[in-house]
Amino acid sequence: MGRTNNCMFLVDFSQTKYFGETSLSKDKKIPFARFYGHVPEADGVRPVRGIKFVAYGYRAELAYAFIEQGTRAYVFCHLQMREEFDKIVVEFVMDDVQYIKNFNKEEGQKKKNELVARGILKPSSFSDIVDHEADNESKQQDE
């Protein structure tokens, strides 16, 4: 069954970020991250500010490591509405993020490596190629 409320935004993350854990059930907690951003102005379209984006699980860990104030990214997400303290909260759940500029590459790579070591993510073949090329370059510089 496919999800029908898919969204894609070009987002400038501009405000503080939050990381913690949330409960799916009484005995299970998962990582949770919340970010605020805005969709920049485009031809004939006003900017939208203060959009709430959230991520769960390993995606929360990765996004929290990569995203910092000023990060621009394409965010693939879906709309979620939930009740919190007797009011309806509307937020976009991040399914995938493609970073464009001003992201924390070093922290993000550390978090990726940690998730691979924990067995949550599989190492990508592209990472192996890039790492191998970097090793070759450093060996050539040493010689």
Order of alpha helices (4+ residues) and beta strands (2+ residues): beta-beta-beta-alpha-beta-beta-alpha-alpha
